[in-house]
Amino acid sequence: MHNYKNLKIWHEAMDLVTEVYSLTKKFPEQERYGLTSQLQRAAVSIPSNIAEGTSRVSQKEFKHFLSISLGSSYEVGTQIELAKRFSIIDQQKAEEILTELDQVEKMIIGFMKSLHI
């Protein structure tokens, strides 16, 4: 078992959530129950599933939760692309978030590969 608070991947994912919340504060009011909510929930799911995975007794279970976390990161990427297409965010801000997201995804994939099951 791992202590999630000691994992760099968890801290990076938490930083991403902070960025997403900061970004979505500027979204239009009509997106509150749409894209804003979806994006926030998907972002929160990333570190949440990393944390939940650390509580599991087997590496197979932990890898499963990392897989869910990776899926949530892909949701965030899709939702950022949609926000860009809808002109809710500009190209530069989208690229900043997507670069940070890419780093988190690489860390998740690397961590999954390190688990020997």
FENWO-V195434 format. One record per backbone hydrogen bond with DSSP energy under -0.5 kcal/mol. NH is the residue of the N-H (numbers start at 1). CO is the residue of the C=O. If there is no record, write none. Layout:
BEGIN
NH,CO / NH,CO
END
This chain:
BEGIN
2,54 / 4,2 / 6,3 / 7,4 / 8,6 / 11,7 / 12,8 / 13,9 / 14,10 / 15,11 / 16,12 / 17,13 / 18,14 / 19,15 / 20,16 / 21,17 / 22,18 / 23,19 / 24,20 / 25,21 / 26,23 / 27,24 / 31,28 / 32,29 / 34,31 / 36,31 / 37,31 / 37,32 / 38,34 / 39,35 / 40,36 / 41,37 / 42,38 / 43,39 / 44,40 / 45,41 / 46,42 / 46,43 / 47,43 / 48,44 / 49,45 / 50,46 / 51,47 / 52,48 / 53,49 / 54,50 / 55,51 / 55,52 / 56,53 / 62,58 / 63,59 / 64,60 / 65,61 / 66,62 / 67,63 / 68,64 / 69,65 / 70,66 / 71,67 / 72,68 / 73,69 / 74,70 / 75,71 / 76,72 / 77,73 / 78,74 / 79,75 / 80,76 / 81,77 / 82,78 / 83,79 / 84,80 / 85,81 / 86,82 / 87,84 / 88,83 / 89,83 / 94,90 / 95,91 / 96,92 / 97,93 / 98,94 / 99,95 / 100,96 / 101,97 / 102,98 / 103,99 / 104,100 / 105,101 / 106,102 / 107,103 / 108,104 / 109,105 / 110,106 / 111,107 / 112,108 / 113,109 / 114,110 / 115,111 / 115,112 / 116,114 / 117,115
END
